[in-house]
Amino acid sequence: MNKLKIIGLMGFTFAALAACGPELTPEAMELEQASDPLQAPRPPSDDSGGGGGGISLPAPQPAPAPAPSAELTRYYGYLSQAGFYNSSQLGMVKEEVLCDVYVSQGAGTFNRGVTKTCTWQQTEPGWVLQSVSVEVPENKKGRGSYAYNTMAADGQFFMHIQETGDKWKAAIDLAAKAADVEVKQKLELDYQQHMERMVSLSANKNTVHLEVTANGGAFAKSAIRVILRGKKIRVE
């Protein structure tokens, strides 16, 4: 009787295994998927076998700055021969911080406040102060104040207008002697514009003075920061 039970159990086990079908290895599963026309292809693996994140592409490099044209090179060449230093900077505008002042005064003070000053002077040869702008990133409780002005400290900034004009005319003559018609025309046009610019800026001052005051109250602290920025232009 026991033998019959064992035989019956073995038969049931074989039937169950047959119903489940053969166990497929990963390689067999891939072959089966590849042979099935209705099965979508598997995406390529990113695993390179070395534990990395696949193929790494080099970072794109910035494009090199374009070289100056031959005409522009000749243009600055004539100006340099005529006596201009760093002729490619003529007419260039740059901005810089002239003054950056922070002042504070605590509460419970009843005096005239705390004042700080800043003075900036244009001393770079060939450049002139074109304009000044003010920025107040902080003025706590609105109790701070400031004032600035431009002046001609140590003498008015002097432009060599006649000398600059003579040099520019010499550059035009050099282009004419070289029969460089295009560059000659550009030099003539820029000469007019540059001389007008110099005349309009000739009255500009060379020095900026800033005064900033913080006034603390009986129950309020005062803090103020003032930044002056200036634009300079190369004229000589």
Buried (B, 14 or more C-beta within 10 A) or exposed (E): EEEEEEEEEEEEEEEEEEEEEEEEEEEEEEEEEEEEEEEEEEEEEEEEEEEEEEEEEEEEEEEEEEEEEEEEEBBBBBBBEBBBEEBBBBEEEEEEEBBBBBBBBEEEBEEEBBBBEBEBBBEEEBBBBBBBEEEEEEBBBEBBBBEBEBEEBEEBBEBEBEEBBEBBBBBBBBBBEEEBEEBBEBBBEBBEEBBEBBEEBBEBBBBBBBBBBBBBBEEBBBBBBBBBBBEBBBBB
